[in-house]
Amino acid sequence: MDIVAEKKFAAGLSITSNAAIIALKFLAGILSGSISIISEAIHSLSDFLASVLTFFAVLKSSEPADSDHPFGHGKYEDMSGFIEGGLIIFAAFYIIYEAVKKLIHPETFEVDTTLGIAVMLFAVIANWIVSSVLFKVAKKSNSISLFADGEHLRTDIYSSLGVMIGLILIKFTGFHILDPIIAILVALFIFKAGFIISKETLNNLLDGSLPPEELKAIEKIIKTYKTDCILKIKKIKARRCGPSLDIELTMIFPPDMAILECHRICDEIEDLIHNNMGQVTIIIHAEPECGQRD
C-alpha cells in the first residue's frame, strides 16, 4: 500500500470509528442522564467532524501542484487542522455551559452509571487502536492533519478514562454532583488540546518559521557535506506547508568558482536534505564572497 492510500485508509478508519462511538455515547448519556457522558459524546462529535475534514484535506493535499496552486496543496491540511482546533474549543465551552446548569440545579438529576461505564471502556479501547494507526501513518507521511486527528482521539482516550473513573466513583458513593464536575474537567482538558492544535496550524498558515531546533537540524545536515567551497551558511529560512517543508538557503561561495561547480554542489546539498528530511522543497541562493549584501 503506497503512502497516499495509507493516509486515505487511516482517515477513513477514523471517520468510521468516531461515528460508532458518537452514537453509543449519546445513547448512553440520554439513557443514564449523565452530562459527563453527553460531554464525551459532544467531544467525539467534534472529533468526527474533524475526521471528515481531515479525510478531504488529505485527498486535496495529495494533489500535485497546478497552475492555480504552483506551490502545491499542502496548506489544505493546515487549514483543516485549524478548523479542527476551533471545533474542539467550541465543544469545550458548550460542555461547561451545560455542566454549570447542572451544578446550579443539582436536585433535578440522577445518574445511572452501569451503561456509561461499559460504553466508556469500549471507547477507550477503540480510540487507542485507531489513534495508534493515525500516529503511525502521520509519522510516515509527515501529515499534520492526520497527526491532529490522532491527537483528538488521544485526548478522547484520557477524557473517556476520566469520565469512566468518575462514573465508578458515583456508582459506589452515590455523589451524583460529581457528574457535572467531571464534565467541566473534561471540557478544560479538551480546550487545552484545541488551543494547542489551533496555535500550531495558525502558525503554519501564516508562514511562521520552524522552531529554532529544527532550523539547527537543517544546518547540521548541511555541515555534514564535506567541502571547502562553502565559505558560510548566511541564512536559513524554513516553514511548514501541510506534510511538506519549504526551505530557503543563502550560502557564500568563493568569488572565482565556476557556475557549473556551484550548481553541482547546490544539487548535492538538496539531495542530502531530501534524503534526511523527506518531503521538502528547497531553494538555494548562492552568493560570491565579495558580493555579500547586507
N, C-alpha and C positions, 0 to 999 in steps of 0.2 A: 504493500500500500504506500503510495507516494505521500509527501508531506501535506499537500493540499487536501487529498482525500482523508487523511488522518484528522486534519483540522475540521473538516465538514462533519466527520463522524463524531468527534468529541462534542462539537456544538449541538448536533442533533440529539446525542445522548443526554446532554444537559437539559434540553427542552423537554424530552420525554419524561425524564425522572422528576423534574420540577412540577410538571403537570399532574402527575400521580400524587406527589406529596402534598401539593396545594389542596387537592380535592379531599384527601384524608384529613388534613389539619382543619380545614373549615368545617368538615362534618363533625370531627371530634370536638372542636371548640363550641359549635352550636349545641350539640347534644349534651356536653358536660357543663356548659355555661361558664367556661373559663376564658377570661380575657387574655391570659398569658398564652394560651393555645391559639386564640384568634390572632394575637400579635405575631406569633410564629407563622401563621397562615399568610398574614399580610407581608411579612418578611419574605416568605417563599414566593408570593405573587410578584414582588419586586424582582426577585431572582429570576422568575420565569420570563418576565418582560425583558430583563437584561439578557437572558439567554437567547431570546428571539432576536434582539438587536445584535448580539454577538454573531449569531448564525449568518445574518445578512451582511454584517460588516466583514466577516471572514470571506464570504463569497465575493464581495465588492473589492476588498483589498487584494485579493488574489489575481485580479485582472491586470494585464500588462499595461504599461504606460501607453497613452494615446495622445492625439493632438490636443484634446481638451485638458488632459492631465499628464503633461510631459514628464512630471516627476513621479508618476505612479499614483496609486490609490491608497497608500498606507494610512493617510490621515483619517480614512473612514473608521479604522479600528480605534484611533484616539478619540474621535467624536462619539463612537459607541460607548467607550469606557467612561467618558464624561457624563453622558446621559444616564448610564447605569448608576454612577455615584449619586446623581441628583435624585433618582428614583428611590435609592436606599435612604437618603436623608429625609425625603418626604414621608416615607413609610415610618421612620423613627418618630417624627413629630405627631403623626396620626395615632400611633400606639400610645404615646404619652398622653395625648388628649383623652383617649378612651379610658386609660388606666386611672387618670385623675378623677374622672367622673365616678368610677367605682369606689375610689377612696373617699370621695365626698359623701356617697350614699352606700356605705358598706352593708347596711341591713337589707339591701334589695337583691343580693345574690348569694348563691351557694354553689360549690364546685363538686362535680362528680369526677373523680380523678383516675379511675381504673382505665377507661378507654384512652384518655390523654396520655398516660404513661406508656401504653403499648404503641400508640402512634408516634410519639416522640422517639422511642427506641428504634422503630423502623426507619424514621427519618435520619437519625444519626448514622445508621449503618449504610443506607442508600447513598447519602450525601458524601460519606467518606470514600466510597468506591468511585463515584462519579468525579469528585474533586481530584482524586489521585490521577485519574485518566486525563483530566483537563491540564493539570500541572505538568504532567509528562509530555503532552503534545505541545503545550505552550513553551516549554524549555527547548524542545527540538526545533520549533518554528519561530521562536522569538515573537510570539503573538501576544500583544498586550491585552487584547480583548478576551482571549481565552484565559489568560492569567487572571484578569479582573473577574471573570466568571467563576474561576476556581476559588478565588478569594471570597466571593459571595457565598459559595457553598461551604467553604471552611468556616466562615462566621456563623452560618446556619447550623453547622455541627455543634459549635460551642454554645450557641444560644438555645438549641434544642436540648442539649445536655442540661443547661441551667434550668430550663422550664421543667424537664423531667424530674430533676432533683427536687425542685420546688413542689411539684405535684406529689411526690413521695412524702415530703415533709407535711403537706396539707393532709394527706391521707392518714398519717399516723398522729398528727397533733390536733387536727380539726381547726387550725387557724386559717380560715379562708381569706383573711385580709392579706395573706402572703401573695395571693394570686396577682392583684394589680401591682404590688411592689416588684414582683419578679418581672412583670411586663415592662415596667419602667426601666429596670436594669438592662433588660434585653434591648430596649429602644436606644439606650445610651451606647451600648456596645455596637448596635447597627449604625448609629450616627457616626461613630468614630471610623468605622470601615468605609462608609460612604464618603466622608470628608477626605480620607487619605487617597482614595481612588480618584475623586474629582480633582484634587490638587495635582496629582501626578499627570493625569491626562490633560488637564488645562495647560500645564507647563509645556507639554509636547505640542498642543495645538497652537500655542503662542511662540513656538520655536525656541523654547528655553534651552539653555545649554545642558549637556550631560553633566552629572556630578563630577567634581574635581578628581575623584579617584578613578573614574572611567576615562577621563582625559589623560591622566597619568599612565593608565594601562595602554592607551594608544601610543603614547610617546615611548613607552618601554618596548613595545613591539617594533617600532621604527628603529630604535637603537640596537636591536639585535641584527640589523642589516649591516654587515661588515664592509665599510668603505671609508676612505679618507676624503671622498669627493663631497660629502655633505658637511659643510662647514658649521651649519647651525640650523636647528629647527626654530624658525622665527615665531610661528603661530600655529595653534591647533584649535579649530572650531568644529564642534560636532553637536548634532541634535538627533532626537529620535523621531522617526516618521512611521508610525504603526510598527510592523515587525522589523523594519529596516533602520539602519543608521546612515545619516548623511554626514560625511567628514570632509572638511576643507583644511588643507595643509599649505603652509608657506615655508619653503626651505631655501637656504642660502647655499649657492654653489660657486666654485671658482669662476672668475670672470672670463677665463680663456677656455673653458670647457666647451666642446662641440655640442651643438643642439642634439644631435643623434645620441650621443652618450648620455646626456642629461635625461633625454626621453626614455632611454633604456632603463636607467636607474629608477625613474618615477614609476614605470610599468612594473618593475620588480617589487617595489615597495607596495604598490597597490595589491599585487598578488599576495604578498606577505600578510597584509592586513586582512584581505579576504579569507585567507587560509586560517587565520587566528580568530576572526570575529564573525565569520559567516556572511549574512546578507547585509552588505554595505554599499553605499555609493560614495566614491572618493574623487575629489578634485584636488590636484596638486599644482600650486603656483610656484614656479622656480624663479628665484631672483639671483643675479650675479652679486658677488660680494661688494663690488664698487658701486652697485646701483641700488642699494637698500634705500627705501623710503621711510620716513618717519611715520 
